[in-house]
Every structure is written in structure tokens, then in C-alpha cells.
Amino acid sequence: MLKKVLVVGLLWACAAHVMADYVADRDAAMKLVWAGKHEEALAAFARMAASAKSDVQKSDALAQAVLCAISLKKV
């Protein structure tokens, strides 16, 4: 039983670390958006999508990348 608890704890810690990296990267990319640096933000979101650890992360990064691309279009 103790081994199972340790394994679950280890897996949870690893998952939290992966999520924390994504959240930090997303925050940094959003700061670029808020600063009006849409080209840099687009590149950051594209990198995040390419290295996403889950479908949810990839979907979020691609959605944000699309919004950046739309904002770069001269209407």
C-alpha cells in the first residue's frame, strides 16, 4: 500500500510540474499580447503547441495563436 501511495504521489508531483511550466509559459506569452507584441506572442504560442503535453494544452495554445494571427491581419 505504501508503494502505491508513493507512486501516486510521484506521478502527481510530475504532473503538477508539467502544468506549472505550461502556465508560466502561457503567462509570459499573454504578457507579450498585452504589450502589443503579437508576432512574438504568436511564435511563443506556436512553440507551446508544438511541445504540449496534453490535448488541452495544445488546443489552448493553438487557439491563442489564432487570436494573435487574427490581430496581425491588416483590415
N, CA, C and O atoms as a Maestro MAE file, in Angstrom:
{
 s_m_m2io_version
 :::
 2.0.0
}

f_m_ct {
 s_m_title
 :::
 protein
 m_atom[300] {
  # First column is atom index #
  i_m_mmod_type
  r_m_x_coord
  r_m_y_coord
  r_m_z_coord
  i_m_residue_number
  s_m_chain_name
  s_m_pdb_residue_name
  s_m_pdb_atom_name
  i_m_atomic_number
  :::
  1 25 0.820 -1.199 0.000 1 A "MET " " N  " 7
  2 3 0.000 0.000 0.000 1 A "MET " " CA " 6
  3 2 0.862 1.260 0.000 1 A "MET " " C  " 6
  4 15 0.557 2.231 -0.693 1 A "MET " " O  " 8
  5 25 1.927 1.236 0.774 2 A "LEU " " N  " 7
  6 3 2.814 2.389 0.846 2 A "LEU " " CA " 6
  7 2 3.456 2.666 -0.511 2 A "LEU " " C  " 6
  8 15 3.643 3.821 -0.895 2 A "LEU " " O  " 8
  9 25 3.793 1.594 -1.234 3 A "LYS " " N  " 7
  10 3 4.389 1.770 -2.566 3 A "LYS " " CA " 6
  11 2 3.412 2.453 -3.504 3 A "LYS " " C  " 6
  12 15 3.803 3.322 -4.283 3 A "LYS " " O  " 8
  13 25 2.129 2.066 -3.437 4 A "LYS " " N  " 7
  14 3 1.123 2.684 -4.290 4 A "LYS " " CA " 6
  15 2 0.979 4.171 -3.977 4 A "LYS " " C  " 6
  16 15 0.872 4.998 -4.882 4 A "LYS " " O  " 8
  17 25 0.978 4.493 -2.716 5 A "VAL " " N  " 7
  18 3 0.858 5.892 -2.302 5 A "VAL " " CA " 6
  19 2 2.059 6.691 -2.796 5 A "VAL " " C  " 6
  20 15 1.904 7.817 -3.269 5 A "VAL " " O  " 8
  21 25 3.244 6.121 -2.691 6 A "LEU " " N  " 7
  22 3 4.445 6.811 -3.166 6 A "LEU " " CA " 6
  23 2 4.424 7.009 -4.671 6 A "LEU " " C  " 6
  24 15 4.801 8.070 -5.169 6 A "LEU " " O  " 8
  25 25 3.981 5.987 -5.398 7 A "VAL " " N  " 7
  26 3 3.911 6.089 -6.861 7 A "VAL " " CA " 6
  27 2 2.904 7.158 -7.269 7 A "VAL " " C  " 6
  28 15 3.186 7.984 -8.138 7 A "VAL " " O  " 8
  29 25 1.746 7.141 -6.649 8 A "VAL " " N  " 7
  30 3 0.729 8.146 -6.966 8 A "VAL " " CA " 6
  31 2 1.240 9.545 -6.628 8 A "VAL " " C  " 6
  32 15 1.026 10.484 -7.395 8 A "VAL " " O  " 8
  33 25 1.903 9.689 -5.504 9 A "GLY " " N  " 7
  34 3 2.465 10.986 -5.123 9 A "GLY " " CA " 6
  35 2 3.512 11.471 -6.105 9 A "GLY " " C  " 6
  36 15 3.560 12.654 -6.440 9 A "GLY " " O  " 8
  37 25 4.344 10.561 -6.563 10 A "LEU " " N  " 7
  38 3 5.381 10.916 -7.536 10 A "LEU " " CA " 6
  39 2 4.763 11.339 -8.860 10 A "LEU " " C  " 6
  40 15 5.179 12.331 -9.459 10 A "LEU " " O  " 8
  41 25 3.771 10.586 -9.313 11 A "LEU " " N  " 7
  42 3 3.097 10.940 -10.566 11 A "LEU " " CA " 6
  43 2 2.387 12.282 -10.453 11 A "LEU " " C  " 6
  44 15 2.406 13.076 -11.393 11 A "LEU " " O  " 8
  45 25 1.765 12.537 -9.319 12 A "TRP " " N  " 7
  46 3 1.077 13.810 -9.118 12 A "TRP " " CA " 6
  47 2 2.067 14.969 -9.141 12 A "TRP " " C  " 6
  48 15 1.790 16.019 -9.721 12 A "TRP " " O  " 8
  49 25 3.215 14.776 -8.514 13 A "ALA " " N  " 7
  50 3 4.239 15.822 -8.481 13 A "ALA " " CA " 6
  51 2 4.756 16.118 -9.884 13 A "ALA " " C  " 6
  52 15 4.970 17.277 -10.237 13 A "ALA " " O  " 8
  53 25 4.956 15.084 -10.678 14 A "CYS " " N  " 7
  54 3 5.423 15.279 -12.059 14 A "CYS " " CA " 6
  55 2 4.372 16.003 -12.892 14 A "CYS " " C  " 6
  56 15 4.699 16.902 -13.666 14 A "CYS " " O  " 8
  57 25 3.120 15.615 -12.734 15 A "ALA " " N  " 7
  58 3 2.038 16.261 -13.475 15 A "ALA " " CA " 6
  59 2 1.917 17.729 -13.085 15 A "ALA " " C  " 6
  60 15 1.696 18.580 -13.947 15 A "ALA " " O  " 8
  61 25 2.056 18.031 -11.820 16 A "ALA " " N  " 7
  62 3 1.974 19.417 -11.366 16 A "ALA " " CA " 6
  63 2 3.115 20.242 -11.941 16 A "ALA " " C  " 6
  64 15 2.922 21.406 -12.291 16 A "ALA " " O  " 8
  65 25 4.294 19.654 -12.042 17 A "HIS " " N  " 7
  66 3 5.443 20.357 -12.615 17 A "HIS " " CA " 6
  67 2 5.205 20.665 -14.090 17 A "HIS " " C  " 6
  68 15 5.504 21.770 -14.544 17 A "HIS " " O  " 8
  69 25 4.675 19.715 -14.836 18 A "VAL " " N  " 7
  70 3 4.390 19.925 -16.263 18 A "VAL " " CA " 6
  71 2 3.362 21.025 -16.425 18 A "VAL " " C  " 6
  72 15 3.514 21.893 -17.285 18 A "VAL " " O  " 8
  73 25 2.318 21.004 -15.611 19 A "MET " " N  " 7
  74 3 1.275 22.020 -15.698 19 A "MET " " CA " 6
  75 2 1.831 23.384 -15.311 19 A "MET " " C  " 6
  76 15 1.475 24.390 -15.925 19 A "MET " " O  " 8
  77 25 2.687 23.434 -14.318 20 A "ALA " " N  " 7
  78 3 3.266 24.701 -13.879 20 A "ALA " " CA " 6
  79 2 4.099 25.322 -14.990 20 A "ALA " " C  " 6
  80 15 4.057 26.537 -15.184 20 A "ALA " " O  " 8
  81 25 4.848 24.518 -15.715 21 A "ASP " " N  " 7
  82 3 5.636 25.044 -16.826 21 A "ASP " " CA " 6
  83 2 4.729 25.644 -17.892 21 A "ASP " " C  " 6
  84 15 5.017 26.716 -18.424 21 A "ASP " " O  " 8
  85 25 3.646 24.964 -18.203 22 A "TYR " " N  " 7
  86 3 2.733 25.458 -19.222 22 A "TYR " " CA " 6
  87 2 2.094 26.770 -18.771 22 A "TYR " " C  " 6
  88 15 1.986 27.717 -19.550 22 A "TYR " " O  " 8
  89 25 1.681 26.815 -17.534 23 A "VAL " " N  " 7
  90 3 1.035 28.032 -17.012 23 A "VAL " " CA " 6
  91 2 2.012 29.207 -17.046 23 A "VAL " " C  " 6
  92 15 1.632 30.317 -17.418 23 A "VAL " " O  " 8
  93 25 3.253 28.974 -16.666 24 A "ALA " " N  " 7
  94 3 4.259 30.040 -16.686 24 A "ALA " " CA " 6
  95 2 4.527 30.499 -18.117 24 A "ALA " " C  " 6
  96 15 4.634 31.697 -18.375 24 A "ALA " " O  " 8
  97 25 4.633 29.557 -19.038 25 A "ASP " " N  " 7
  98 3 4.855 29.909 -20.445 25 A "ASP " " CA " 6
  99 2 3.665 30.685 -21.010 25 A "ASP " " C  " 6
  100 15 3.836 31.637 -21.771 25 A "ASP " " O  " 8
  101 25 2.457 30.262 -20.626 26 A "ARG " " N  " 7
  102 3 1.257 30.947 -21.115 26 A "ARG " " CA " 6
  103 2 1.192 32.372 -20.566 26 A "ARG " " C  " 6
  104 15 0.851 33.307 -21.291 26 A "ARG " " O  " 8
  105 25 1.513 32.531 -19.311 27 A "ASP " " N  " 7
  106 3 1.525 33.872 -18.723 27 A "ASP " " CA " 6
  107 2 2.525 34.781 -19.434 27 A "ASP " " C  " 6
  108 15 2.232 35.946 -19.703 27 A "ASP " " O  " 8
  109 25 3.698 34.248 -19.733 28 A "ALA " " N  " 7
  110 3 4.717 35.043 -20.433 28 A "ALA " " CA " 6
  111 2 4.228 35.425 -21.832 28 A "ALA " " C  " 6
  112 15 4.434 36.555 -22.276 28 A "ALA " " O  " 8
  113 25 3.588 34.493 -22.517 29 A "ALA " " N  " 7
  114 3 3.079 34.788 -23.860 29 A "ALA " " CA " 6
  115 2 1.942 35.802 -23.801 29 A "ALA " " C  " 6
  116 15 1.843 36.673 -24.666 29 A "ALA " " O  " 8
  117 25 1.084 35.697 -22.786 30 A "MET " " N  " 7
  118 3 -0.011 36.653 -22.655 30 A "MET " " CA " 6
  119 2 0.516 38.061 -22.347 30 A "MET " " C  " 6
  120 15 -0.082 39.048 -22.775 30 A "MET " " O  " 8
  121 25 1.602 38.158 -21.629 31 A "LYS " " N  " 7
  122 3 2.207 39.474 -21.377 31 A "LYS " " CA " 6
  123 2 2.673 40.098 -22.678 31 A "LYS " " C  " 6
  124 15 2.607 41.316 -22.849 31 A "LYS " " O  " 8
  125 25 3.150 39.258 -23.603 32 A "LEU " " N  " 7
  126 3 3.542 39.763 -24.927 32 A "LEU " " CA " 6
  127 2 2.320 40.295 -25.670 32 A "LEU " " C  " 6
  128 15 2.387 41.336 -26.324 32 A "LEU " " O  " 8
  129 25 1.201 39.572 -25.565 33 A "VAL " " N  " 7
  130 3 -0.038 40.022 -26.213 33 A "VAL " " CA " 6
  131 2 -0.452 41.368 -25.641 33 A "VAL " " C  " 6
  132 15 -0.745 42.302 -26.387 33 A "VAL " " O  " 8
  133 25 -0.477 41.467 -24.319 34 A "TRP " " N  " 7
  134 3 -0.906 42.712 -23.666 34 A "TRP " " CA " 6
  135 2 0.024 43.876 -23.982 34 A "TRP " " C  " 6
  136 15 -0.391 45.034 -23.949 34 A "TRP " " O  " 8
  137 25 1.298 43.565 -24.292 35 A "ALA " " N  " 7
  138 3 2.252 44.604 -24.648 35 A "ALA " " CA " 6
  139 2 2.167 44.958 -26.135 35 A "ALA " " C  " 6
  140 15 2.893 45.832 -26.608 35 A "ALA " " O  " 8
  141 25 1.286 44.283 -26.864 36 A "GLY " " N  " 7
  142 3 1.122 44.567 -28.284 36 A "GLY " " CA " 6
  143 2 2.156 43.883 -29.169 36 A "GLY " " C  " 6
  144 15 2.272 44.216 -30.349 36 A "GLY " " O  " 8
  145 25 2.892 42.952 -28.630 37 A "LYS " " N  " 7
  146 3 3.915 42.225 -29.392 37 A "LYS " " CA " 6
  147 2 3.308 40.922 -29.917 37 A "LYS " " C  " 6
  148 15 3.676 39.831 -29.482 37 A "LYS " " O  " 8
  149 25 2.369 41.058 -30.861 38 A "HIS " " N  " 7
  150 3 1.588 39.917 -31.321 38 A "HIS " " CA " 6
  151 2 2.417 38.912 -32.114 38 A "HIS " " C  " 6
  152 15 2.156 37.711 -32.042 38 A "HIS " " O  " 8
  153 25 3.409 39.379 -32.868 39 A "GLU " " N  " 7
  154 3 4.254 38.441 -33.618 39 A "GLU " " CA " 6
  155 2 5.057 37.551 -32.673 39 A "GLU " " C  " 6
  156 15 5.164 36.343 -32.888 39 A "GLU " " O  " 8
  157 25 5.616 38.149 -31.632 40 A "GLU " " N  " 7
  158 3 6.373 37.369 -30.648 40 A "GLU " " CA " 6
  159 2 5.457 36.424 -29.884 40 A "GLU " " C  " 6
  160 15 5.833 35.288 -29.593 40 A "GLU " " O  " 8
  161 25 4.261 36.890 -29.561 41 A "ALA " " N  " 7
  162 3 3.300 36.047 -28.847 41 A "ALA " " CA " 6
  163 2 2.868 34.872 -29.721 41 A "ALA " " C  " 6
  164 15 2.733 33.748 -29.239 41 A "ALA " " O  " 8
  165 25 2.652 35.137 -31.002 42 A "LEU " " N  " 7
  166 3 2.287 34.074 -31.935 42 A "LEU " " CA " 6
  167 2 3.356 32.991 -31.972 42 A "LEU " " C  " 6
  168 15 3.041 31.801 -31.947 42 A "LEU " " O  " 8
  169 25 4.605 33.398 -32.032 43 A "ALA " " N  " 7
  170 3 5.712 32.436 -32.039 43 A "ALA " " CA " 6
  171 2 5.762 31.654 -30.726 43 A "ALA " " C  " 6
  172 15 6.017 30.450 -30.729 43 A "ALA " " O  " 8
  173 25 5.523 32.326 -29.623 44 A "ALA " " N  " 7
  174 3 5.541 31.657 -28.311 44 A "ALA " " CA " 6
  175 2 4.412 30.628 -28.216 44 A "ALA " " C  " 6
  176 15 4.633 29.507 -27.757 44 A "ALA " " O  " 8
  177 25 3.211 31.001 -28.647 45 A "PHE " " N  " 7
  178 3 2.095 30.064 -28.594 45 A "PHE " " CA " 6
  179 2 2.319 28.889 -29.542 45 A "PHE " " C  " 6
  180 15 1.945 27.761 -29.222 45 A "PHE " " O  " 8
  181 25 2.921 29.137 -30.698 46 A "ALA " " N  " 7
  182 3 3.222 28.044 -31.630 46 A "ALA " " CA " 6
  183 2 4.219 27.062 -31.007 46 A "ALA " " C  " 6
  184 15 4.066 25.848 -31.148 46 A "ALA " " O  " 8
  185 25 5.233 27.585 -30.322 47 A "ARG " " N  " 7
  186 3 6.190 26.703 -29.629 47 A "ARG " " CA " 6
  187 2 5.496 25.905 -28.530 47 A "ARG " " C  " 6
  188 15 5.772 24.721 -28.337 47 A "ARG " " O  " 8
  189 25 4.593 26.569 -27.816 48 A "MET " " N  " 7
  190 3 3.861 25.880 -26.749 48 A "MET " " CA " 6
  191 2 2.999 24.759 -27.323 48 A "MET " " C  " 6
  192 15 2.918 23.681 -26.735 48 A "MET " " O  " 8
  193 25 2.360 25.001 -28.457 49 A "ALA " " N  " 7
  194 3 1.529 23.968 -29.079 49 A "ALA " " CA " 6
  195 2 2.381 22.784 -29.531 49 A "ALA " " C  " 6
  196 15 1.968 21.631 -29.409 49 A "ALA " " O  " 8
  197 25 3.563 23.074 -30.047 50 A "ALA " " N  " 7
  198 3 4.440 22.004 -30.532 50 A "ALA " " CA " 6
  199 2 4.962 21.137 -29.391 50 A "ALA " " C  " 6
  200 15 5.232 19.953 -29.589 50 A "ALA " " O  " 8
  201 25 5.104 21.709 -28.214 51 A "SER " " N  " 7
  202 3 5.656 20.948 -27.088 51 A "SER " " CA " 6
  203 2 4.616 20.625 -26.023 51 A "SER " " C  " 6
  204 15 4.973 20.274 -24.899 51 A "SER " " O  " 8
  205 25 3.336 20.738 -26.362 52 A "ALA " " N  " 7
  206 3 2.258 20.495 -25.403 52 A "ALA " " CA " 6
  207 2 2.279 19.053 -24.919 52 A "ALA " " C  " 6
  208 15 2.570 18.128 -25.677 52 A "ALA " " O  " 8
  209 25 1.966 18.884 -23.645 53 A "LYS " " N  " 7
  210 3 1.951 17.560 -23.027 53 A "LYS " " CA " 6
  211 2 0.561 16.930 -23.055 53 A "LYS " " C  " 6
  212 15 0.415 15.749 -22.741 53 A "LYS " " O  " 8
  213 25 -0.458 17.699 -23.425 54 A "SER " " N  " 7
  214 3 -1.817 17.156 -23.478 54 A "SER " " CA " 6
  215 2 -2.585 17.851 -24.603 54 A "SER " " C  " 6
  216 15 -2.174 18.891 -25.118 54 A "SER " " O  " 8
  217 25 -3.707 17.243 -24.961 55 A "ASP " " N  " 7
  218 3 -4.558 17.835 -25.993 55 A "ASP " " CA " 6
  219 2 -5.143 19.169 -25.536 55 A "ASP " " C  " 6
  220 15 -5.339 20.077 -26.345 55 A "ASP " " O  " 8
  221 25 -5.416 19.283 -24.256 56 A "VAL " " N  " 7
  222 3 -5.975 20.533 -23.713 56 A "VAL " " CA " 6
  223 2 -4.959 21.662 -23.866 56 A "VAL " " C  " 6
  224 15 -5.309 22.763 -24.290 56 A "VAL " " O  " 8
  225 25 -3.703 21.388 -23.519 57 A "GLN " " N  " 7
  226 3 -2.668 22.409 -23.655 57 A "GLN " " CA " 6
  227 2 -2.481 22.790 -25.119 57 A "GLN " " C  " 6
  228 15 -2.360 23.970 -25.448 57 A "GLN " " O  " 8
  229 25 -2.457 21.796 -25.989 58 A "LYS " " N  " 7
  230 3 -2.254 22.071 -27.413 58 A "LYS " " CA " 6
  231 2 -3.407 22.897 -27.972 58 A "LYS " " C  " 6
  232 15 -3.190 23.846 -28.726 58 A "LYS " " O  " 8
  233 25 -4.630 22.535 -27.600 59 A "SER " " N  " 7
  234 3 -5.806 23.266 -28.059 59 A "SER " " CA " 6
  235 2 -5.782 24.713 -27.595 59 A "SER " " C  " 6
  236 15 -6.064 25.624 -28.373 59 A "SER " " O  " 8
  237 25 -5.447 24.924 -26.337 60 A "ASP " " N  " 7
  238 3 -5.381 26.280 -25.794 60 A "ASP " " CA " 6
  239 2 -4.308 27.100 -26.504 60 A "ASP " " C  " 6
  240 15 -4.551 28.245 -26.885 60 A "ASP " " O  " 8
  241 25 -3.136 26.525 -26.680 61 A "ALA " " N  " 7
  242 3 -2.039 27.252 -27.326 61 A "ALA " " CA " 6
  243 2 -2.389 27.598 -28.767 61 A "ALA " " C  " 6
  244 15 -2.099 28.702 -29.229 61 A "ALA " " O  " 8
  245 25 -3.010 26.662 -29.481 62 A "LEU " " N  " 7
  246 3 -3.394 26.943 -30.873 62 A "LEU " " CA " 6
  247 2 -4.487 28.001 -30.951 62 A "LEU " " C  " 6
  248 15 -4.470 28.845 -31.847 62 A "LEU " " O  " 8
  249 25 -5.430 27.961 -30.025 63 A "ALA " " N  " 7
  250 3 -6.488 28.981 -30.014 63 A "ALA " " CA " 6
  251 2 -5.899 30.372 -29.776 63 A "ALA " " C  " 6
  252 15 -6.301 31.338 -30.424 63 A "ALA " " O  " 8
  253 25 -4.959 30.470 -28.856 64 A "GLN " " N  " 7
  254 3 -4.312 31.761 -28.597 64 A "GLN " " CA " 6
  255 2 -3.469 32.198 -29.794 64 A "GLN " " C  " 6
  256 15 -3.405 33.386 -30.110 64 A "GLN " " O  " 8
  257 25 -2.825 31.241 -30.457 65 A "ALA " " N  " 7
  258 3 -2.030 31.566 -31.642 65 A "ALA " " CA " 6
  259 2 -2.917 32.109 -32.757 65 A "ALA " " C  " 6
  260 15 -2.531 33.039 -33.466 65 A "ALA " " O  " 8
  261 25 -4.086 31.538 -32.909 66 A "VAL " " N  " 7
  262 3 -5.036 32.013 -33.918 66 A "VAL " " CA " 6
  263 2 -5.457 33.449 -33.619 66 A "VAL " " C  " 6
  264 15 -5.518 34.279 -34.525 66 A "VAL " " O  " 8
  265 25 -5.745 33.741 -32.362 67 A "LEU " " N  " 7
  266 3 -6.123 35.105 -31.995 67 A "LEU " " CA " 6
  267 2 -5.007 36.095 -32.286 67 A "LEU " " C  " 6
  268 15 -5.267 37.215 -32.726 67 A "LEU " " O  " 8
  269 25 -3.762 35.688 -32.040 68 A "CYS " " N  " 7
  270 3 -2.624 36.551 -32.361 68 A "CYS " " CA " 6
  271 2 -2.520 36.769 -33.861 68 A "CYS " " C  " 6
  272 15 -2.277 37.887 -34.317 68 A "CYS " " O  " 8
  273 25 -2.705 35.696 -34.629 69 A "ALA " " N  " 7
  274 3 -2.626 35.809 -36.088 69 A "ALA " " CA " 6
  275 2 -3.710 36.719 -36.623 69 A "ALA " " C  " 6
  276 15 -3.460 37.514 -37.529 69 A "ALA " " O  " 8
  277 25 -4.910 36.615 -36.077 70 A "ILE " " N  " 7
  278 3 -6.012 37.487 -36.499 70 A "ILE " " CA " 6
  279 2 -5.691 38.944 -36.190 70 A "ILE " " C  " 6
  280 15 -5.988 39.829 -36.992 70 A "ILE " " O  " 8
  281 25 -5.093 39.195 -35.044 71 A "SER " " N  " 7
  282 3 -4.786 40.572 -34.673 71 A "SER " " CA " 6
  283 2 -3.694 41.179 -35.561 71 A "SER " " C  " 6
  284 15 -3.598 42.400 -35.677 71 A "SER " " O  " 8
  285 25 -2.884 40.341 -36.175 72 A "LEU " " N  " 7
  286 3 -1.832 40.845 -37.070 72 A "LEU " " CA " 6
  287 2 -2.353 41.192 -38.451 72 A "LEU " " C  " 6
  288 15 -1.695 41.920 -39.195 72 A "LEU " " O  " 8
  289 25 -3.510 40.688 -38.803 73 A "LYS " " N  " 7
  290 3 -4.069 40.940 -40.128 73 A "LYS " " CA " 6
  291 2 -4.488 42.401 -40.243 73 A "LYS " " C  " 6
  292 15 -5.193 42.928 -39.382 73 A "LYS " " O  " 8
  293 25 -4.057 43.026 -41.284 74 A "LYS " " N  " 7
  294 3 -4.428 44.417 -41.545 74 A "LYS " " CA " 6
  295 2 -5.772 44.442 -42.256 74 A "LYS " " C  " 6
  296 15 -5.885 43.985 -43.393 74 A "LYS " " O  " 8
  297 25 -6.786 44.972 -41.594 75 A "VAL " " N  " 7
  298 3 -8.123 45.021 -42.176 75 A "VAL " " CA " 6
  299 2 -8.348 46.363 -42.832 75 A "VAL " " C  " 6
  300 15 -9.421 46.608 -43.385 75 A "VAL " " O  " 8
  :::
 }
 m_bond[299] {
  # First column is bond index #
  i_m_from
  i_m_to
  i_m_order
  :::
  1 1 2 1
  2 2 3 1
  3 3 4 2
  4 3 5 1
  5 5 6 1
  6 6 7 1
  7 7 8 2
  8 7 9 1
  9 9 10 1
  10 10 11 1
  11 11 12 2
  12 11 13 1
  13 13 14 1
  14 14 15 1
  15 15 16 2
  16 15 17 1
  17 17 18 1
  18 18 19 1
  19 19 20 2
  20 19 21 1
  21 21 22 1
  22 22 23 1
  23 23 24 2
  24 23 25 1
  25 25 26 1
  26 26 27 1
  27 27 28 2
  28 27 29 1
  29 29 30 1
  30 30 31 1
  31 31 32 2
  32 31 33 1
  33 33 34 1
  34 34 35 1
  35 35 36 2
  36 35 37 1
  37 37 38 1
  38 38 39 1
  39 39 40 2
  40 39 41 1
  41 41 42 1
  42 42 43 1
  43 43 44 2
  44 43 45 1
  45 45 46 1
  46 46 47 1
  47 47 48 2
  48 47 49 1
  49 49 50 1
  50 50 51 1
  51 51 52 2
  52 51 53 1
  53 53 54 1
  54 54 55 1
  55 55 56 2
  56 55 57 1
  57 57 58 1
  58 58 59 1
  59 59 60 2
  60 59 61 1
  61 61 62 1
  62 62 63 1
  63 63 64 2
  64 63 65 1
  65 65 66 1
  66 66 67 1
  67 67 68 2
  68 67 69 1
  69 69 70 1
  70 70 71 1
  71 71 72 2
  72 71 73 1
  73 73 74 1
  74 74 75 1
  75 75 76 2
  76 75 77 1
  77 77 78 1
  78 78 79 1
  79 79 80 2
  80 79 81 1
  81 81 82 1
  82 82 83 1
  83 83 84 2
  84 83 85 1
  85 85 86 1
  86 86 87 1
  87 87 88 2
  88 87 89 1
  89 89 90 1
  90 90 91 1
  91 91 92 2
  92 91 93 1
  93 93 94 1
  94 94 95 1
  95 95 96 2
  96 95 97 1
  97 97 98 1
  98 98 99 1
  99 99 100 2
  100 99 101 1
  101 101 102 1
  102 102 103 1
  103 103 104 2
  104 103 105 1
  105 105 106 1
  106 106 107 1
  107 107 108 2
  108 107 109 1
  109 109 110 1
  110 110 111 1
  111 111 112 2
  112 111 113 1
  113 113 114 1
  114 114 115 1
  115 115 116 2
  116 115 117 1
  117 117 118 1
  118 118 119 1
  119 119 120 2
  120 119 121 1
  121 121 122 1
  122 122 123 1
  123 123 124 2
  124 123 125 1
  125 125 126 1
  126 126 127 1
  127 127 128 2
  128 127 129 1
  129 129 130 1
  130 130 131 1
  131 131 132 2
  132 131 133 1
  133 133 134 1
  134 134 135 1
  135 135 136 2
  136 135 137 1
  137 137 138 1
  138 138 139 1
  139 139 140 2
  140 139 141 1
  141 141 142 1
  142 142 143 1
  143 143 144 2
  144 143 145 1
  145 145 146 1
  146 146 147 1
  147 147 148 2
  148 147 149 1
  149 149 150 1
  150 150 151 1
  151 151 152 2
  152 151 153 1
  153 153 154 1
  154 154 155 1
  155 155 156 2
  156 155 157 1
  157 157 158 1
  158 158 159 1
  159 159 160 2
  160 159 161 1
  161 161 162 1
  162 162 163 1
  163 163 164 2
  164 163 165 1
  165 165 166 1
  166 166 167 1
  167 167 168 2
  168 167 169 1
  169 169 170 1
  170 170 171 1
  171 171 172 2
  172 171 173 1
  173 173 174 1
  174 174 175 1
  175 175 176 2
  176 175 177 1
  177 177 178 1
  178 178 179 1
  179 179 180 2
  180 179 181 1
  181 181 182 1
  182 182 183 1
  183 183 184 2
  184 183 185 1
  185 185 186 1
  186 186 187 1
  187 187 188 2
  188 187 189 1
  189 189 190 1
  190 190 191 1
  191 191 192 2
  192 191 193 1
  193 193 194 1
  194 194 195 1
  195 195 196 2
  196 195 197 1
  197 197 198 1
  198 198 199 1
  199 199 200 2
  200 199 201 1
  201 201 202 1
  202 202 203 1
  203 203 204 2
  204 203 205 1
  205 205 206 1
  206 206 207 1
  207 207 208 2
  208 207 209 1
  209 209 210 1
  210 210 211 1
  211 211 212 2
  212 211 213 1
  213 213 214 1
  214 214 215 1
  215 215 216 2
  216 215 217 1
  217 217 218 1
  218 218 219 1
  219 219 220 2
  220 219 221 1
  221 221 222 1
  222 222 223 1
  223 223 224 2
  224 223 225 1
  225 225 226 1
  226 226 227 1
  227 227 228 2
  228 227 229 1
  229 229 230 1
  230 230 231 1
  231 231 232 2
  232 231 233 1
  233 233 234 1
  234 234 235 1
  235 235 236 2
  236 235 237 1
  237 237 238 1
  238 238 239 1
  239 239 240 2
  240 239 241 1
  241 241 242 1
  242 242 243 1
  243 243 244 2
  244 243 245 1
  245 245 246 1
  246 246 247 1
  247 247 248 2
  248 247 249 1
  249 249 250 1
  250 250 251 1
  251 251 252 2
  252 251 253 1
  253 253 254 1
  254 254 255 1
  255 255 256 2
  256 255 257 1
  257 257 258 1
  258 258 259 1
  259 259 260 2
  260 259 261 1
  261 261 262 1
  262 262 263 1
  263 263 264 2
  264 263 265 1
  265 265 266 1
  266 266 267 1
  267 267 268 2
  268 267 269 1
  269 269 270 1
  270 270 271 1
  271 271 272 2
  272 271 273 1
  273 273 274 1
  274 274 275 1
  275 275 276 2
  276 275 277 1
  277 277 278 1
  278 278 279 1
  279 279 280 2
  280 279 281 1
  281 281 282 1
  282 282 283 1
  283 283 284 2
  284 283 285 1
  285 285 286 1
  286 286 287 1
  287 287 288 2
  288 287 289 1
  289 289 290 1
  290 290 291 1
  291 291 292 2
  292 291 293 1
  293 293 294 1
  294 294 295 1
  295 295 296 2
  296 295 297 1
  297 297 298 1
  298 298 299 1
  299 299 300 2
  :::
 }
}
